[in-house]
Amino acid sequence: MDLNFMNEISKILNTDLIKNIKSIVLQSRKKVVYNVNHELILAYWSIGKEISKNEKQNHVEQQSSRQIILGLSKQLTDELGKGFSRSNLFNMRKFYQIYVDVQTLSGQLNWSHICELLGIEDVNKRNFYEKETINSSWSIRELKRQIDSSLYECLLLSAGKENKEKVYELSKKGQTLEKPEDIVKNPYVFEFLGIIEQKPVFEKELETLLIKHIEDFLLELGRGFMFVGAQQRVTLNNTHHYVDMVFYNKIFKSYILIDLKKSKLKISDGGQINTYLNYYKTEINDENDNPPIGIVLCAGKDEVAAEYIHGGFENNVFASKYT
């Protein structure tokens, strides 16, 4: 073939043609998945409605209901195949009874998410995990882990005590990130590291394990976190110091500096993290970045002492326990 002709073909293929076609295909696939999930959720809700309606019409008590659903499961499985186990049918009935407006969930969560949420009896707690799963695009694995690590309870207790306004806010909106302290949990739960409870752990060992399990650590930190690196150098007067772990939060547009401590919070910890924050604010921040945020992660802290240690700093300095 003519070389010029081949060059023309190559030029055409290297334009936006391929990219545009790929975009069309990928968008189409997303719509197919969305539509399938949407219809599946609607179908399961409608099945739950039929079961509930039948029970009400026939005044079926709980014991008889269990037997009816068991028989229904066997017959539907024989005629329609998988997906109609007894537990699944119970969940469909509960789904209809709890979520009056199915449109709020269809297309946003899949059936596995919904089944996990149905297992939470506390309404405010269930509403919180529902909103947070949607807001943070949690997989079912991530949702289970956050429930197991008591994220809801940790956020409530981070302010020192439970209060009704906080409960109501969390149930309606999920976790709101409006000010720096909103991203700080107390405590942070590191069960994914596999460390035996009460086993002494050195700071370097803890850092190594957190990097090894960085995806789980990012999930525990919360929304918007991106890992920058470990042992990030800070040079002052020709002397090198190192920040244990540095992240960037795209919601706050801020660097998050984390200092790991194997012991209880000490007076010197506050000054150290504050120095690092001053360096980042002056030397590292771009003009579009907001002031950096510092978190001292320690094995324990006294709340009163922590107020004195971190009080008065111009920078955003926080201390939290890890378990």
C-alpha positions as CSV (number, residue, x, y, z in Angstrom):
1,M,0.0,0.0,0.0
2,D,1.0,3.6,-0.5
3,L,3.0,4.9,2.5
4,N,1.2,8.3,2.5
5,F,-2.1,6.5,2.5
6,M,-1.0,4.4,5.5
7,N,0.2,7.6,7.3
8,E,-3.2,9.2,6.7
9,I,-5.0,6.1,8.2
10,S,-2.6,6.2,11.2
11,K,-3.4,9.9,11.7
12,I,-7.1,9.3,11.7
13,L,-6.8,6.4,14.2
14,N,-4.7,8.6,16.5
15,T,-7.3,11.3,16.7
16,D,-10.2,11.4,19.1
17,L,-12.0,8.8,17.0
18,I,-10.9,5.8,19.2
19,K,-11.3,7.7,22.4
20,N,-14.9,8.8,21.5
21,I,-15.9,5.3,20.5
22,K,-14.5,3.9,23.7
23,S,-16.4,6.5,25.7
24,I,-19.7,5.6,24.0
25,V,-19.2,1.9,24.7
26,L,-18.2,2.4,28.3
27,Q,-21.1,4.8,29.0
28,S,-23.5,2.3,27.3
29,R,-22.2,-0.5,29.6
30,K,-22.7,1.7,32.7
31,K,-26.3,2.4,31.6
32,V,-26.9,-1.4,31.1
33,V,-25.6,-2.2,34.6
34,Y,-27.6,0.7,36.1
35,N,-30.8,-0.4,34.4
36,V,-30.4,-4.1,35.3
37,N,-29.7,-3.1,39.0
38,H,-32.6,-0.7,39.0
39,E,-35.1,-3.2,37.6
40,L,-33.8,-6.0,40.0
41,I,-34.3,-3.7,43.1
42,L,-37.8,-2.7,41.9
43,A,-38.6,-6.4,41.3
44,Y,-37.4,-7.5,44.8
45,W,-39.4,-4.6,46.4
46,S,-42.5,-5.6,44.5
47,I,-42.1,-9.3,45.6
48,G,-41.8,-8.1,49.2
49,K,-45.0,-6.0,48.7
50,E,-46.9,-9.1,47.4
51,I,-45.8,-11.2,50.3
52,S,-46.7,-8.5,52.9
53,K,-50.0,-7.9,51.2
54,N,-50.9,-11.6,51.2
55,E,-50.0,-11.9,54.9
56,K,-52.2,-8.9,55.7
57,Q,-55.2,-10.1,53.7
58,N,-55.0,-13.6,55.2
59,H,-54.2,-12.5,58.8
60,V,-51.1,-14.7,58.8
61,E,-49.2,-14.8,62.1
62,Q,-45.4,-15.0,62.3
63,Q,-45.1,-18.8,62.6
64,S,-47.3,-19.5,59.6
65,S,-45.5,-16.8,57.7
66,R,-42.2,-18.6,58.1
67,Q,-43.7,-21.8,56.8
68,I,-45.4,-20.0,53.8
69,I,-42.1,-18.3,52.9
70,L,-40.2,-21.7,53.1
71,G,-42.7,-23.3,50.8
72,L,-42.6,-20.2,48.5
73,S,-38.8,-20.5,48.4
74,K,-38.9,-24.1,47.3
75,Q,-41.5,-23.6,44.6
76,L,-39.9,-20.4,43.1
77,T,-36.5,-22.0,43.1
78,D,-37.9,-25.0,41.2
79,E,-39.6,-22.9,38.7
80,L,-37.4,-19.8,38.4
81,G,-34.0,-20.9,39.6
82,K,-31.6,-19.2,42.1
83,G,-32.3,-16.0,44.0
84,F,-35.3,-17.1,46.0
85,S,-33.8,-18.6,49.1
86,R,-35.8,-18.3,52.3
87,S,-33.5,-15.6,53.7
88,N,-33.7,-13.6,50.4
89,L,-37.5,-13.7,50.5
90,F,-37.5,-12.6,54.2
91,N,-35.2,-9.7,53.1
92,M,-37.6,-8.8,50.2
93,R,-40.5,-8.6,52.6
94,K,-38.5,-6.5,55.1
95,F,-37.2,-4.3,52.3
96,Y,-40.8,-3.4,51.4
97,Q,-41.8,-2.8,55.0
98,I,-38.8,-0.6,55.8
99,Y,-38.4,1.4,52.6
100,V,-41.8,2.8,51.6
101,D,-40.2,4.8,48.7
102,V,-38.1,2.3,46.8
103,Q,-37.0,5.1,44.3
104,T,-34.6,6.5,46.9
105,L,-32.4,3.3,46.7
106,S,-33.0,1.8,43.2
107,G,-30.0,2.4,41.0
108,Q,-27.8,3.7,43.8
109,L,-27.3,0.6,45.8
110,N,-27.2,-3.1,44.9
111,W,-29.1,-5.9,46.5
112,S,-26.1,-6.9,48.7
113,H,-25.8,-3.4,50.1
114,I,-29.6,-3.4,50.9
115,C,-29.4,-6.8,52.6
116,E,-26.6,-5.6,54.8
117,L,-28.5,-2.4,55.7
118,L,-31.7,-4.4,56.5
119,G,-29.7,-6.2,59.3
120,I,-29.4,-2.8,61.2
121,E,-32.4,-2.4,63.5
122,D,-31.5,1.2,64.7
123,V,-33.2,3.5,62.1
124,N,-30.8,6.4,62.5
125,K,-27.8,4.1,62.3
126,R,-29.2,2.4,59.2
127,N,-30.0,5.8,57.5
128,F,-26.4,6.9,58.2
129,Y,-24.8,3.9,56.6
130,E,-27.2,4.1,53.7
131,K,-26.3,7.8,53.0
132,E,-22.6,7.2,53.5
133,T,-22.5,4.2,51.2
134,I,-24.1,6.3,48.5
135,N,-21.9,9.4,49.2
136,S,-18.6,7.4,49.3
137,S,-19.5,4.7,46.7
138,W,-18.7,1.9,49.2
139,S,-18.4,-1.6,47.9
140,I,-20.3,-4.2,50.0
141,R,-16.9,-5.2,51.5
142,E,-16.3,-1.6,52.5
143,L,-19.8,-1.2,54.0
144,K,-19.4,-4.4,56.1
145,R,-16.0,-3.2,57.4
146,Q,-17.3,0.2,58.4
147,I,-20.2,-1.4,60.3
148,D,-17.9,-3.9,62.0
149,S,-15.5,-1.1,63.0
150,S,-18.4,0.9,64.5
151,L,-17.9,4.0,62.3
152,Y,-21.3,5.4,63.4
153,E,-20.6,5.0,67.1
154,C,-17.1,6.4,66.7
155,L,-18.3,9.5,65.0
156,L,-20.9,10.1,67.7
157,L,-18.4,9.7,70.5
158,S,-15.7,11.8,68.8
159,A,-17.3,14.9,70.2
160,G,-17.1,13.4,73.7
161,K,-20.6,12.3,74.2
162,E,-23.7,11.3,72.2
163,N,-26.2,14.0,71.4
164,K,-29.6,13.9,69.6
165,E,-28.8,16.6,67.1
166,K,-25.6,14.8,65.9
167,V,-27.6,11.5,65.6
168,Y,-30.3,13.2,63.5
169,E,-27.7,15.0,61.3
170,L,-25.8,11.8,60.6
171,S,-29.0,9.8,59.8
172,K,-30.2,12.5,57.3
173,K,-26.9,13.4,55.5
174,G,-24.2,10.8,56.4
175,Q,-20.9,12.2,57.5
176,T,-20.6,15.9,56.6
177,L,-17.1,17.3,55.9
178,E,-17.3,21.1,56.4
179,K,-14.4,21.8,58.8
180,P,-11.0,20.1,59.5
181,E,-12.2,18.4,62.6
182,D,-14.9,16.6,60.6
183,I,-12.3,14.3,59.1
184,V,-10.9,13.2,62.4
185,K,-12.1,10.0,64.1
186,N,-11.6,8.9,67.6
187,P,-10.6,6.2,67.8
188,Y,-9.2,4.8,64.5
189,V,-9.7,1.0,64.2
190,F,-6.9,-1.0,62.7
191,E,-8.3,-4.5,63.0
192,F,-7.2,-5.1,59.4
193,L,-3.5,-5.1,60.4
194,G,-3.9,-8.4,62.3
195,I,-2.0,-7.3,65.3
196,I,-2.8,-9.2,68.5
197,E,-4.6,-7.1,71.1
198,Q,-2.2,-5.8,73.8
199,K,0.9,-6.7,71.8
200,P,3.5,-3.9,71.9
201,V,4.1,-2.4,68.5
202,F,6.8,-0.1,67.4
203,E,6.1,3.0,65.3
204,K,8.1,1.8,62.3
205,E,6.3,-1.6,62.4
206,L,2.9,0.2,62.6
207,E,3.8,2.4,59.7
208,T,5.0,-0.6,57.6
209,L,1.8,-2.5,58.2
210,L,-0.4,0.6,57.4
211,I,1.5,1.0,54.1
212,K,1.1,-2.7,53.3
213,H,-2.7,-2.3,53.9
214,I,-2.9,1.1,52.5
215,E,-6.3,0.5,50.8
216,D,-7.9,-0.5,54.1
217,F,-6.2,2.5,55.8
218,L,-7.6,4.9,53.2
219,L,-11.0,3.4,53.8
220,E,-10.6,3.9,57.6
221,L,-9.5,7.5,57.1
222,G,-12.6,8.4,55.2
223,R,-13.7,10.3,52.1
224,G,-11.3,12.2,49.8
225,F,-8.0,10.8,51.1
226,M,-5.1,10.1,48.7
227,F,-1.7,8.7,49.8
228,V,1.3,10.9,49.1
229,G,4.0,8.9,50.8
230,A,5.7,7.8,54.0
231,Q,8.8,9.3,55.8
232,Q,8.4,12.6,53.9
233,R,11.5,14.7,54.6
234,V,11.3,18.1,56.3
235,T,14.7,19.9,56.3
236,L,15.4,22.6,58.9
237,N,18.8,24.2,59.2
238,N,20.4,21.4,57.4
239,T,18.9,18.8,59.7
240,H,16.5,16.3,58.2
241,H,13.2,15.3,60.0
242,Y,10.6,12.9,58.6
243,V,6.8,13.0,58.7
244,D,5.6,9.4,59.2
245,M,2.7,9.5,56.6
246,V,1.4,12.2,54.4
247,F,-2.0,12.2,52.6
248,Y,-3.9,14.8,50.5
249,N,-7.6,15.3,51.0
250,K,-9.2,16.4,47.7
251,I,-12.4,17.6,49.5
252,F,-10.5,20.0,51.7
253,K,-7.7,20.6,49.3
254,S,-5.3,20.1,52.2
255,Y,-2.2,18.0,53.0
256,I,-2.9,15.7,56.0
257,L,0.2,15.0,58.0
258,I,0.0,11.9,60.3
259,D,2.5,11.3,63.1
260,L,2.4,7.8,64.6
261,K,3.1,7.3,68.3
262,K,3.4,3.9,70.1
263,S,2.7,5.5,73.5
264,K,0.3,8.0,75.0
265,L,0.2,11.5,73.8
266,K,3.1,13.6,75.2
267,I,3.6,17.4,75.4
268,S,6.4,17.2,72.8
269,D,4.1,15.6,70.2
270,G,2.1,18.8,69.7
271,G,5.2,21.0,69.0
272,Q,6.6,18.4,66.6
273,I,3.5,18.1,64.4
274,N,2.9,21.9,64.5
275,T,6.5,22.4,63.2
276,Y,5.8,20.0,60.3
277,L,2.6,21.9,59.5
278,N,4.4,25.2,59.4
279,Y,7.0,23.8,57.0
280,Y,4.3,22.4,54.7
281,K,2.3,25.6,54.8
282,T,5.3,27.6,53.7
283,E,7.4,25.3,51.6
284,I,5.0,22.7,50.1
285,N,1.6,24.2,49.7
286,D,0.6,25.5,46.3
287,E,-1.5,28.7,46.0
288,N,-4.7,26.6,45.6
289,D,-4.0,24.5,48.7
290,N,-5.7,25.1,52.0
291,P,-3.7,25.0,55.3
292,P,-2.4,21.5,56.1
293,I,-4.0,19.4,58.9
294,G,-2.0,17.4,61.4
295,I,-3.1,14.3,63.2
296,V,-1.1,12.6,66.0
297,L,-2.2,9.0,66.1
298,C,-1.3,7.6,69.5
299,A,-1.9,4.5,71.6
300,G,-3.8,6.6,74.2
301,K,-4.5,10.1,75.3
302,D,-5.9,12.0,78.2
303,E,-8.6,14.4,76.9
304,V,-7.7,17.2,79.3
305,A,-4.0,17.0,78.6
306,A,-4.7,16.8,74.8
307,E,-6.6,20.1,75.1
308,Y,-3.6,21.8,76.6
309,I,-1.1,20.2,74.3
310,H,-2.9,21.2,71.1
311,G,-4.6,24.3,72.3
312,G,-3.5,27.7,71.0
313,F,-1.9,26.5,67.8
314,E,-2.7,28.5,64.7
315,N,-2.6,25.3,62.7
316,N,-5.2,22.5,62.6
317,V,-3.7,20.0,65.1
318,F,-5.6,17.0,66.4
319,A,-4.8,13.9,68.4
320,S,-6.6,10.5,68.1
321,K,-6.3,7.1,69.5
322,Y,-5.9,4.0,67.4
323,T,-7.1,0.5,68.5
